[in-house]
Amino acid sequence: MNRTEFIIATAIILFVAFALGWFASWLVNRFTRVTKAEIGALEQMAQDLHEAEETRDQAITYLQQRESEMTSQLSQTEAELRAAMDGLREARHEVEELRNKVARHKVG
């Protein structure tokens, strides 16, 4: 094999390698291409996800407000209960004092 044949063989091998690489690239590109329908579906999913996140955020805000209201109402109810219990305790103490006075009056 002389120098010219070697150069031609090398050129043919390089051209075949280039052609195979280009063909492989074309195949990969062809099979991984995203269609317009898929892009539309992805955009729709992104929109749905965005709406779901907004709904979730609104629900979280509502629940936090509701929890705050309920906590406030619970604190108020507990304060009213303590006041009622104190009033009941005082009323029982007064009733006991009156009973003792009546009992002393009857005896005396």
C-alpha positions in Angstrom: 0.0 0.0 0.0 1.6 3.2 -1.1 1.0 6.7 0.3 -1.9 7.6 -2.1 -3.8 4.4 -1.3 -3.3 5.0 2.4 -4.6 8.6 2.2 -7.6 7.4 0.1 -8.4 4.6 2.6 -8.1 7.0 5.5 -10.4 9.5 3.8 -13.0 6.8 3.1 -12.8 5.6 6.7 -13.2 9.1 8.0 -16.1 9.8 5.6 -17.9 6.6 6.7 -17.3 7.5 10.4 -18.7 11.0 9.7 -21.7 9.5 7.8 -22.4 7.0 10.6 -22.2 9.8 13.2 -24.5 12.0 11.3 -27.0 9.2 10.8 -26.9 8.3 14.5 -27.4 11.9 15.4 -30.4 12.1 13.0 -31.9 9.0 14.5 -31.5 10.2 18.1 -33.0 13.6 17.1 -35.9 11.9 15.3 -36.8 9.7 18.2 -36.4 12.4 20.9 -38.2 15.2 19.1 -40.9 16.8 21.1 -44.1 17.3 19.1 -46.4 20.3 19.3 -49.1 18.2 21.0 -46.6 17.2 23.7 -45.6 20.8 24.2 -49.3 21.7 24.5 -49.8 19.0 27.0 -46.8 20.2 29.0 -48.1 23.8 29.0 -51.5 22.6 30.2 -49.9 20.5 33.0 -47.9 23.6 34.0 -51.0 25.7 34.1 -52.9 23.1 36.1 -50.0 22.9 38.5 -49.9 26.6 38.9 -53.7 26.7 39.6 -53.3 23.9 42.1 -50.6 25.7 43.9 -52.7 28.9 44.1 -55.6 26.9 45.4 -53.4 25.2 48.0 -52.0 28.6 49.1 -55.5 30.0 49.4 -56.6 27.0 51.4 -53.6 27.3 53.7 -54.4 31.0 54.3 -58.0 30.2 55.0 -57.0 27.5 57.5 -54.6 29.8 59.2 -57.2 32.5 59.6 -59.8 30.0 60.8 -57.3 28.5 63.3 -56.6 32.0 64.6 -60.3 32.7 64.9 -60.9 29.4 66.7 -57.9 30.0 69.0 -59.2 33.5 69.9 -62.7 32.1 70.5 -61.3 29.3 72.7 -59.4 31.8 74.8 -62.5 33.9 75.2 -64.6 30.9 76.1 -62.0 29.7 78.7 -61.9 33.2 80.2 -65.7 33.2 80.4 -65.6 29.8 82.0 -63.1 30.9 84.6 -65.3 33.9 85.4 -68.4 31.8 85.7 -66.6 29.3 87.9 -65.3 32.1 90.2 -68.9 33.5 90.4 -70.2 30.1 91.2 -67.6 29.6 93.9 -68.5 33.0 95.4 -72.2 32.2 95.2 -71.7 28.8 97.0 -69.6 30.6 99.7 -72.4 33.2 100.2 -75.0 30.4 100.4 -72.9 28.6 103.0 -72.6 31.8 105.0 -76.4 32.4 104.8 -77.1 28.8 105.9 -74.8 29.2 108.8 -76.6 32.5 109.8 -80.0 30.8 109.5 -78.8 27.9 111.5 -77.5 30.2 114.3 -80.7 32.1 114.3 -82.7 28.9 114.7 -80.5 27.8 117.6 -80.4 31.1 119.3 
